[in-house]
Every structure is written in structure tokens, then in C-alpha cells.
């Protein structure tokens, strides 16, 4: 069943976070510990969008704090010269899917107004989507990250740069990490206004 429409267009960042903290629009609300709204600078020029919270994130309320997050932080520092306070990090769904399964379409649809409002308020110049789930959700394509990465896409007033999910890089190792680094360099160039 499709979730009811939700108009969040009147909410500022604080009001949006408050609204999210009590959200019961999908089944994930019944098993979550914390709503993981996002972290970073609400005026950031660069935004990362992941899939959804895992166990560590569900317990802490912060996105990407587990092993994947440590790798993401390292790559952001090494390739972009930033830390997580200088960008914004969010997920397609704000509540942990049980056993870390992929979020279901109805769950992503339920959370989508929150992600869309976050993107509208932050108005980033560059969005990096992390992995299949986030990239497919944002680009509205069934294609996989392997074929989608390696270039950038217009996304409203922003540029979207797809890359692997850091968990995939942890599983697969060197080559995937190298490709993630190349994607982050692409994001850095887009921030600098340099094509490619
Ligand atoms: N994986 C994600 O996609 N997001 C997180 O916040 C943590 C792990």
C-alpha cells in the first residue's frame, strides 16, 4: 500500500527533524531504537545519501558510525579534505531495517518526503549516492551501481555522483576502494565547477 501523501514544504530543518523523530509512516518505526535523521552542516555544498541505518546507527542516532562509516570518513578526508561536519550525510530511510535487509519500496516511499525536504533545504551543489539502493532511489532507475558510476548526472539544481556503498568496498577490497576514490575526485571537481 502506498503511504499517505505528506507535505513537509513548510518545515525548516529543526521542525523537519522534530517531525521525523516521531514518524510512524512505515513498519520500521516499530523495530527502530532511534530515527537517524542525518548529520553535518545543513548548508553544506556536498551531501552524501546512503541506504539506511545499521545496528550502530540505530543505537547512536548518527548515520555511518560503524565500519562503513569509518571508511567513508577516511575517504572523505583523503579525497575531499573534509570531515563530516563540513558536508551532510543522510540515508534513503531513517530507520533501521531489521537484520539490515534492504529497505522495501513502501518504506522508501514513506521516507521520501523527508529526504526530498532535506535536499531542498540543504540545496547541495553535489550529491554523492552510496550504493545501489540510494542511487536507484534518487535516479529512479533499476540499473546497478557498477554501470551507473563513473559519471555524474544532473539532479535538479545539483549534480549527482553515484559511487559504491562503503560496505561493498569493505567486502570487495582494493579495486572498489580505488573506484570510490575516483568517484569522490569527480565530486570534488564538480564542487570546483570543473567538468568531468
Ligand atoms: N549504511 C548506510 O547505508 N547508512 C548508514 O547510516 C550506515 C550504514
Boltz pocket constraint, residues with backbone or C-beta under 6 A from the ligand:
constraints:
  - pocket:
      binder: B
      contacts: [[A, 50], [A, 51], [A, 52], [A, 53], [A, 54], [A, 57], [A, 62], [A, 63], [A, 64], [A, 65], [A, 66], [A, 68], [A, 90], [A, 91], [A, 130]]
      max_distance: 6.0
